[in-house]
Amino acid sequence: MRVIRRPLNGMIVNLSISESIESADRGFPTAQVNRAMLKVVSALFGQGSGLIFGHDWREDGIMEAVHGFAQQVQPPVSYFKGEFQESGRPLLWNLLPWPDTPLLSQSDLKCLAFSLHVEQAGLPDNLIQYEKEALNQGRESALYQYLRARGLTHLRRRLTEISQARLCVGGRKKGSKGRYPGVIEEALFSLEYHKPLYLVGVLGGAAQQLIHALMHKPIPDDFCLETEIHHHYSNPPIGVTESETKIDGLESREAVWKRFCAYGIDGLAKDNGLTVEENVRLFQTTALDDAIQAVLIGLSQVQSATLPKEVPMTDIVDKLNTPEECDRLIENIYKKDPEIALRARRKAIELRAAKHNVKCDAEREALQAVYAYEAVLSKKHGRRTRASRTWQMIERHGIIGAVERAVNRPQETIGYTALIEMGMPDLAFEAVILRYPHLFTPKAIERSKLRMAAWKKK
């Protein structure tokens, strides 16, 4: 069966549309907000875009209706070596915050896998060790509430990494269980990652506050109000490292507002494919159809600029600036041009490792080995999979110490055969040790030599 190529094929948009305290006064009671959601969903699916939501199915039936649209337009799917075919990635994703579990049963999820993927976002690797204790202490405990907030931040960061763009409409200004209201934190990550962000003011709420910040208006009294959760950030119930504070810590409401002011409409326009004037019209329009049309135009502009036709495929990898851009190229080209896909995979690994502060080349290459292992796991499971145990060892023992301990275990560390198949045998931990023997014990060096020799004979 021939698959129709739509303008937004391969794109994933994070959709954040919800009621605000003033949406009913603006002519959008709950039922109308749901209808607006379905209208946006229908338009995006119709153009070939996939959608990802940061919550599970809800009892109001809205997600069931969204899934109905996905089933109507989802191309046929077949499986190849545990991965979805290029045309077969489910159009609808639900990523769940910790500790939520899927509402649908495993048998239902298996039946719907053709058009729906539901995944638990979990916690950052360094917080997993506290999960059981937090659940035992219960929802009212400081530990549970702190992990829930950190889990929401982790979820929103992953939503940003997975998606190519984000659309925010409405959103509550208070009552959040996280460090900031959901729409505010999601938009903040869009700024940090320079992902296209579209803000529609028709429902008011948190999205309208962001619009005012981008237009350099004064901070309102009800922006990012202090909550009980903020006390847990000031006095965390567990030990928190300095790097965690920098990455996922709590900024003052004034500092957050200033970040959006500094970004401004010019920064927004630079990233989302619309002109300044078009963004202002999107802020101000009360006609949902006009807002949808503007967003589709912006997304099409972003999509067409992703792989410029004038750039030869042999040079395109050099122009990739983020791991997410690399992942997207790999997905689109791995069957057509395996050599380019391999170059893009290696660059994604290098870019991910480069985000860490390292003391030497050995640490940098060891981190590349971890990300190579995650590439192996992701290929095996057909979705992005983290090497959680390895990251926990790094957190406890440092990079070099973790490599030493991993290699000194009796079983093989990273699947060398899988790395060979992926063209990356040099990224096994054992290979890293043999390149930097002065940093490791004789036992680790000897074990690495024996394993490498045995692998080469296979």
Buried (B, 14 or more C-beta within 10 A) or exposed (E): EEEEEBBBBBBBBBBBBBBBBBBBEBEBEEEBBBBBBBBBBBBBBBBBBBBBBBBBBEEEEBBEBBBEBBBEBBBEBEEEEEBBBBBBBBBBBBBBBBBBEBBBEEEBBEEBBBBBBBBBBBBBBBBBEBBEBBBEBEEEBBBBBBBBBBBBBBBBBBBBBBBBBBBBBBBBBEEBBBBBBBBBBBBBBBBEBBBBBBBBBBBBBBBBBBBBBBEEEEBBEEBBEEBEBBEBBEEBBBEBEEEBEEEBBBBEBEEBBBBBBEBBBEBBBBBBBBEEEBBBBBBEBEEBEBBBBBBBBBBBBBBEEBBEEEEEEEEBBEEBEBBBBBBBBBBBBBEEBBEBBBBBBBBBBBBBBEEEEBEEEBBBBBBBBBBBBBBBBBBBEBBBBBBBEBBBBBBEBBBBEBBBBBBBEEEBBBBBEBBBEBBBBBBBBBBBBBEBBEBBEEEBBEBBBEBBEEBEEE
